[in-house]
Amino acid sequence: MTQELSGIGPLGKDSGAPLPEWDAPEIDRTKAHPARIYDYLLGGKDNFDVDRDAAELALAKMPELRAMARANRAFLGRAVRHLAEAGITQFLDIGTGIPGPGNTGEIARAVHPQARVVYVDYDPIVSAHSRALLSAADPALSAVVQADVREPKTILESGAVHSVLDFERPIAVLLVALLHFVSDEEDAHGLAAQFVDALAPGSALVVSHASEGHEVGKFGAAREGWNNATSRLVLRDRAEIEAFFTGTELLDPGVTIIPAWRPDRELTAEDLALDYGHAGVGIKP
Ligand SMILES: C[S@@+](CC[C@H](N)C(=O)[O-])C[C@H]1O[C@@H](n2cnc3c(N)ncnc32)[C@H](O)[C@@H]1O
């Protein structure tokens, strides 16, 4: 498939490489996109020059960004595995990102082969990927929904979501590396509460979120690259992130820097210096 590379933005030169299979007319290639920047940071191939340029701009200011992305993905894995081992078999993964190895379904089904997973993202690129990933999957066990977390009702009342998930039983809602794209004016805390309210007792809320970190101003400088992207980044401190768990009981060790949430190996000094984000898991009583 070929397509004219018109309208590429200020950062935009494009290498002219063949377009990937998932490319679609609704995908805006003139702006860097968080999902594709994150994919690039994780070493994925599903990104454009404009995304790589934005990521490299950010990495020049904040080399830890790549380790942060990996630590975040590893947290998602530990949280999903823990909840699956604790008996949760249903997952609503909002802000899925481009589902690479170690995605929610893969981890949950390693524990429960019949685990049910709904992937929600507002980005057409992510939805295209998720659909490709799921084309062979049992539709009773998974669905892909293109929707915006800022409209919780659309997600909570979606027929596709309800065709896979039973809201009478525990569900783990994942808002992982997502809420920092939602501002206070857009009521980030209020919308997290709407998801908690809709869940049955025993359900879980999983959150990770970007924070200022020990080198004050560093993330701010790095995020200028992200701010060219279609979403802005809002840094919140530990207390503000803890407030997302209102209505739940935090599992030990509470809200911590991302690598320190139930680590599966001994933490290094480098891990402990990755304080540019916090994470936690809460259970609805
Ligand atoms: C940094 S990625 C995180 C991916 C995955 N949750 C993880 O942590 O590995 C953020 C994802 O959130 C999605 N996103 C950003 N704002 C969103 C919104 N308002 N509604 C739904 N998805 C959104 C982006 O498209 C992107 O895929």
The ligand as a Gaussian input file, in Angstrom:
#p B3LYP/6-31G(d) Opt

LIG

0 1
 C        1.664000       5.346000      27.419000
 S        0.423000       4.360000      26.637000
 C        0.133000       3.159000      27.902000
 C       -0.119000       1.769000      27.369000
 C       -0.394000       0.690000      28.409000
 N       -1.506000       1.042000      29.270000
 C        0.828000       0.432000      29.239000
 O        0.928000       1.036000      30.301000
 O        1.711000      -0.338000      28.832000
 C       -1.001000       5.402000      26.804000
 C       -2.190000       4.965000      25.987000
 O       -3.330000       5.727000      26.406000
 C       -4.089000       6.060000      25.262000
 N       -4.879000       7.241000      25.603000
 C       -4.432000       8.512000      25.849000
 N       -5.468000       9.300000      26.149000
 C       -6.595000       8.518000      26.089000
 C       -7.983000       8.776000      26.300000
 N       -8.405000       9.995000      26.611000
 N       -8.858000       7.742000      26.184000
 C       -8.419000       6.501000      25.855000
 N       -7.130000       6.210000      25.628000
 C       -6.218000       7.205000      25.746000
 C       -3.070000       6.301000      24.178000
 O       -3.639000       6.156000      22.895000
 C       -2.047000       5.231000      24.498000
 O       -2.335000       4.048000      23.810000

